[in-house]
Amino acid sequence: MKFREKLSRIVQENNSMVCVGLDPDPVKMPIKSIFEFCKIIIDSTSDLVAAYKPNFAFFEALGIDGLIELKKTLEYLQSKHPEILIIGDGKRGDIDSTSEKYASSMFDYWGVDVATINAFAGLDGVAPFLKYENNGVFVWCKSSNQSGVEIQDVELMNHEVKFFHYLAKKTLEWDFNSNLGLVVGATYPEELKEVRNIAPNLPVLLPGIGSQKGDLSLSMHYGFNGNSDSILVSSSRSIIYASSEKSSFGESSRIACDKLRIQINEILSVDTD
């Protein structure tokens, strides 16, 4: 099944555009086992989400043991919830030969449905990911952090466009296999509107909701294009660390996840009335 078809199907099945980020941090987790922590989050929220987004950095920081826990988490998702989209968040990207290995790692070994990438190397670095026609690729376009403006808002071509505008345009041009999307932070809803004007039909991964206090209402208003595969709202810390209690963090994550799902659906119902 192609990435956009799988995304559309699970959004409709679970009536949800929520993507839960799996960012396991031993300092914040109420239990020691990375896999058990992720498993409880997954078991508590699987009927409320469209995607899970394991952030590879949080696993890689723990060395070999962390990578083993990542593999167990991915295998659990793939066996128990194959209908749910898995986004491997690693912001991979390099020259062509290296990107070929990054793409193989993400799709052949880790088996994720979607990879996030950095397109700094241009099409040479993006093309190896696009060869996996059934898999999705989200290009990091407008990040949710404050200092991203130092690079992403640089004006080009006699001040006619900003760098993130140009990157959105190039991503649209590269989408010859219909498996590209864009990462645009909810902390910049007006910029999301600008991106949507450039690429009206590309899927958008929207981080920055929750702990980063992005504007959910404006982001949905500007980012949702009427299609079920148009946007995924990613939230990590505010869901997975909704409680620090060992006995109840799973249920608390479920409550926080469902609250976000309901908020999104209420915003969309008002916008479409």
N, C-alpha and C positions, 0 to 999 in steps of 0.2 A: 504494500500500500504506500502511495506517495505521501510525503510529509504533510502537505496541506489538506489532503483528504482525511488523514488520520486526525489532524488538529480539528478540523471542522466536525468530524464525527464525535469526538470526545467532548467538545464544547456543547454540542447539542444533547448528548447522552446524559451528562452530569449537570447540564444547565449552568455551566461555570466557565469563566475565563481566567480563573485563578491558577497561577503557577507558584508552587511552594518551593522556595530555595532551601536546599539542604546544606547548611553551613555549620557543621559540627565543630564546636569549640569546647575543649575539655574544661576550660575555666568557667564556662556558663552552663554546661550540661548538668542536669541533676543526677545522671548515672554515668558510669565510667565507660561502658562499651559504646563505641561509635556506631557499630551496626545495630545494636539493640535500640539505641536512641533513634536512629533513622527509621528503623522498622516500626517503632511505636508511633512515630509521627505519621508514617505512611498508612499504617493500619487505622489510625484515627481520622484520617482525612481523605482517603482514596475515593470516596463517593462524592467529594465536594470539589475536586480539582480537575483541571485539564492537563496539567503537566507538573513534573517535579524537575528541579534544576539543581543537581549536585554541583556545588562550586569546588572545582578540583583543588584550588589552593588550600582549602581547609583540610583536605585529606593529605595532600602532598606535604604539607608542613609537618605531618606526623611521621614522615619517612615511610619505610616499607610497611610498617604496621598499618599506617593510614591508607596506603594503596590497597592492602588486602581487605580492609573494611569497605573501601569504595567498591571493590569488585563484588563483595558479598551483597552490598546494597543494590548495586545495579542488577545482579543476577536475581535478587529477590523481586525487584520491580518487574523485570522481564518475564519471570515465571508466574507471578501472582497477578500482575496488572499489565498485561501486554497492550491493553487498549489505551493506556495513559502515555502521553508523550514524555520522553526523557530528554532533557536538554543538558548536554555536557558543557558546563560553563568554564572554559579555560582560556578564552581570548587568544586562541592559537593563530599563527600566521608568520610567514617568513618567505624567503625566496622559493622558487618552484620546487626544487628538490627536497628541501626541508618540509615544505607544506605538504608534499606527497606523503611524507612519513607521519606528519601530524594528522592528516586526514585518515590515513590507515589506522592510526592509533585510536582515534575517536570512534570511527565507524566499524572497523573490522575487529579490533581487540575489545574496546570498552562496550561497543554495541549500542551507543546512544542513537537516538533518532535525529537529534539536532546538535550542531556545534556552534558555539559563539567564536567569532574570529576577529582579528585585527587586520584590516586591509591595507596597511601602510605600504606593503610591497606591490600594490596594484594587482592587476588581473593575474599575473604570474603566481602570486601567492594565494589567490582565491580559487583559481580554476581547478586545482586538485580536489578541493572539497566539492565543487559543483559536479564532478564526474560521478559522484554517488547520487544519482538522479532521484532515488526514493528518499534520501535524507534531506533534512533542512539545514540551512546555514544562516545564522543571524550575524550581520555585519555591525560591529560596534560603531555607531554613527554619532550620537550625542549622549555623552555619559551623564550620570545623575550627580556627580560630584561637582563642587564649586569651582575648582581650579581647571576643570576641563575647558573652560572658556579661553584659557591661555593659548590653546592650540586650535580647538574646534571652531572658535568664533573668529579666527583670523580672516580678514577680508582679502579676497582674490580678485583678479581681473578688473583692476581699477575700481575696487570697492563694489562691484556688481553682485557678488555672491560671497557667502562665508564658506569656510572649509567644509563644515558639516552639510551645507546645501550641495556642494560639489560631490561629496562622497555619496549622498543619497542619490544623486543623478547618475553617478557611475554605477552604483549598485543596481539601479533599475536597468541600465544598459547591459549589465552582466547577467541578468536573470533569464538567460536563454533556456534554462531547464525548469523554470518556474519553481525553484526551490530556495530562493533567497528571501531574506527578511532583514529588518533593521532593529537595532537596539537604540531606543530613545528614552531618556529618563523622564519620569513624571514630575521631576523637580523643574522641568522646563516645558510647560504645556504650550506656551506660545510658539516655541521652536518646534514642538511636535506638529503644531498646525502647519508650519512652514514646510516641514518634511512631508506631511500628508498632501500638500499641494503639489509637491514634486513627484511623489510616489504614492498615488492614491490607493493602489491595490496591493502593495507589499505588506505581508504580515509584520506586525510590530511587537517586539518584546519590551515591556514597560517596567523597568525597575524603579526603585525610589519611593515606593509606597510603604507606609508604615514608619519605620525608624527614621528614614530620611525626610519624612513629612512632605512627600510629593502631593500635588493637587490631583486627586482621583477624579473629581467631577469634570474639571476642565480637560484633563487628559483623555477621558472617555469620550467627551463631547467632540474633541478634535481628532482623536485617534481611531474611533470606531467608524467603519465605512459601511456598515449594514450587513457585512458578511461574517459568518461565524468563524472564519479563519483569519480575521483581520487584526486581532490584538490579544495578547496574553499579559495579564497583570501579575507581575512578580513581587512576592513579599517573602522575606526570609525571617529575620530576627523577631519581628512582631508576632509571628505565628509560632515558630519553633521554640521560642523562649518566652511564650506567653505566661508560663509558670515555671518556677524553680523547684517546685515540689515533686519529689520522686514519684509519689503515688498518683499525681493528678496532671502531670504536664501533658500527657497525651490528650486528655479530655479538654484541657485548656487550649491546646493547639487546634482542636476541632472547633471549639467555640469561636476562636479568633479567625480561623479560615472561613467558617460559614458566615461570620459577620461581614467579612470582605466580599464574599460571593454575593450576599444579599445586597450590599451597598452598590456593587457594580450593576446588578440586575435592576435595581430601583432607579439608578441614574439613566440606564438605557431605556427603561419604560417611560420615563418622563420625556426623554429626548425624542422618542418615536411617537409620542401622543400628538 
